[in-house]
Every structure is written in structure tokens, then in C-alpha cells.
């Protein structure tokens, strides 16, 4: 196996959203240039070191996320060119926010080789955007989608349900307006209140800010129906795409493909067979003898400190089964065969339970175990059946 996916993290924003708990910071103009230049220098050094060692030569997807990568302006295009010196990916995604995705940047990213833009839209209601600290307007978001389409990117936009003051009516209006603008891909997420965020602190004082789970469930169903009517098919529980526009990088995450994370707080995952050649890049990390998969998070800008988690074969297979059940394609025969070998009757029982409860079915054409509509709506139960196999007794 070889590393096929690369994630690069840009931890800067013009303003920090009220719900965000990601590794990112909002900097004023005076400090931003210096901090971002210093950060990029270290990012370049890491990319070049990995590239020179041949670690990037098999990379097929690149994703630049954040934070807000588009705050870098034209330096974002330079970062992409630096990466492309070492690999020839078929998909390169850059995240962008509407307020910093300019015509000039769109043109530069297209020229640099970017194929896909993921826009953080979240809502097309100005009051809802303000409630979560977004600094763009609905009009700016719609213009950004058009701008990205005009530059011939594959365009994705994110939408979020359960925002303060949001109703099912305003949610549907946002979804339908976004779809009308013509993105090729839409991702929909329920808002969650993360401990330590400003929105969570406000919700402690005002319970009306706590997302209504029933409203969110209804909103997700409404979005699913609207996306499917528009020709955007679900390929993952929160992701809808026109034919040929599914995000290959995200599919890599969900199907157990090894990936590298570069930058502060960036996560990566390596299979055990890749570790010997990659170990020098992760000082201080010593996998256990039983580790089949090594999960890594970079904890500093200089790539000297890493958090590590070691998954056994049982844990790795259970994780792949769980993630597979998030996808419309489900879990294919190859993974099912491996799971049968690893878990024995426990896997057979989990499959039988999933089918008996209407959460999954066997696809006659592919032989895959695929989630049903009920399984999509009751995802936690279905995912739990698969994830719990990691701790099931050996037979």
C-alpha cells in the first residue's frame, strides 16, 4: 500500500465562527502576514521533505482545509504548485469562504491546478449567518458559487441545520436557493454545540440556542429530498453530488485509504505496512506490536510533536465497517469477507440484526451490505452495530 491522499491544514480565519472548535485563529491584518508567512514556510519544508523521500508520489487526492485557506490569497495557489511538484493528483480541493474567494483568486487557483472548490456557505439567510458569526452575506455566498462555476471548478457548498432562529421554512429556502445556484456537490450538517465555543457558552444562558434534534432530523430529510430531486444523489449520509462530482478525497477517508496530514492539528492515518518507511517523519511515535493502523495528529508547526492512536486489526476492520455503513454503496464483499474472518459469528449476527431491524439490506447486484432509508435515519444504531464488533469476544 501507499499513501494516496494528502490533507494540508491552514489554521487562519478573518473571524472565528461562534460554533467552531477547530484548530484555527483569527488574526488582525498587522499580525496575519507575519504569522501566515512563517506558518507557510514550515508547511513548505514538510511537503518538500515528504516529497523528496518519495512519500507523496502515489497521492491521488489533495485537500487544503482549515480554518479558511482562501484568506491566504494568491499564496494559496503557490502552495498548490509546491505540492504538485511532488505528485500528480486527479483531484485537488481547496476550501474557501465567500468573502475571501475573489475573481483573482479563482483564476489563480484554476491556473495552479485546483480542480475543486468547497465553499463554506452554511446558510442563505443573513440573520442566521450573523447568529453564528459568519462574516459573509447570502448574496456573497451565491456570487461565490457562480464565480467558482465560471472558473470551471467542481463546486461544493456546505449547509448547516439547527442554527439559532432557523425554521424548517428558512432551511428549505436556503437549500433550494443553494441548489438553484448550481453547485455540483452539497454537504449538509447538523449544528453541534462544542464545549468551549462562544455559541455553547451562550446556549448555557439561553436554551433556545440549543439545536432541536427533531428539527435537525426533519431538516436533513428535507435536504435529502431536495438534493435528489435536483439530480444530486446521496453517496454518503451528509453528501450529495451530480454524477462524477463525488469528493474522492472524502471517499478515501471513508474507505480506509491511508492519508497524510500536514500542518498544525492535521490528522493522518497509515497502515502498518507503510510505517517503516514513514517512521522518521513522526519522531517519538512508537506503535505497539498489535497496531495494524496508526492514526496521527500533528501538534506543532514544526512537525516535531504528534499525538498517536494505534488500532488493532479488529479495531481497523470495525472502523471500516462503521464508515462503510455511512456510504450509499455500503460495505462490499471484500471487506465483508475480511470481517467474517476477523469477527466470525459476531459479524454474521451484526449483519442479521441490521437486516432484521430494517437498517441495512444485501444488494443483489453488488453483494454489498447497504444502508436502507431507515438505516440512514437511525445511523447511530447502525454504526454502533459495526463499531461494537471491535470489542466483541473472540470465537
C-alpha positions, 0 to 999 in steps of 0.5 A: 500500500501507499499513501494516496491522499494528502490533507494540508491544514491552514489554521487562519480565519478573518473571524472565528465562527461562534460554533467552531472548535477547530484548530484555527485563529483569527488574526488582525491584518498587522499580525496575519502576514507575519504569522501566515508567512512563517506558518507557510514556510514550515508547511513548505519544508514538510511537503518538500521533505515528504516529497523528496523521500518519495512519500507523496508520489502515489497521492491521488487526492489533495485537500487544503482545509482549515480554518479558511485557506482562501484568506491566504490569497494568491499564496494559496495557489503557490502552495498548490504548485509546491505540492504538485511538484511532488505528485500528480493528483486527479483531484485537488480541493481547496476550501474557501469562504465567500468573502475571501474567494475573489475573481483573482483568486479563482483564476489563480487557483484554476491556473495552479491546478485546483480542480475543486472548490468547497465553499463554506456557505452554511446558510442563505439567510443573513440573520442566521449567518450573523447568529453564528458569526459568519462574516459573509452575506447570502448574496456573497455566498451565491456570487461565490458559487457562480464565480467558482462555476465560471472558473470551471471548478467542481463546486461544493457548498456546505449547509448547516441545520439547527442554527439559532432562529432557523425554521424548517421554512428558512432551511428549505429556502436556503437549500433550494436557493443553494441548489438553484445556484448550481453547485455540483456537490452539497454537504449538509450538517447538523449544528453541534454545540462544542464545549468551549465555543462562544455559541455553547457558552451562550446556549448555557444562558439561553436554551433556545440556542440549543439545536432541536434534534427533531428539527435537525432530523426533519431538516436533513430529510428535507435536504435529502429530498431536495438534493435528489430531486435536483439530480444530486444523489446521496453517496454518503449520509451528509453528501450529495453530488451530480454524477462524477462530482463525488469528493474522492478525497472524502471517499478515501477517508471513508474507505480506509485509504491511508492519508497524510496530514500536514500542518498544525492539528492535521490528522493522518492515518497509515497502515502498518505496512507503510510505517517503516518507511514513514517512521522518521517523519513522526519522531517519538511515535512508537506503535505497539506490536498489535497496531495494524493502523496508526492514526496521527495528529500533528501538534506543532508547526514544526512537525516535531510533536504528534499525538498517536492512536494505534488500532488493532486489526479488529479495531481497523476492520470495525472502523471500516465497517462503521464508515462503510455503513455511512456510504450509499454503496455500503460495505462490499464483499471484500471487506465483508469477507475480511470481517467474517474472518476477523469477527466470525459469528459476531459479524454474521449476527451484526449483519442479521440484526441490521437486516432484521431491524430494517437498517441495512439490506444485501444488494443483489447486484453488488453483494454489498451490505447497504444502508436502507432509508431507515438505516440512514435515519437511525445511523447511530444504531447502525454504526454502533452495530459495526463499531461494537464488533471491535470489542466483541469476544473472540470465537 
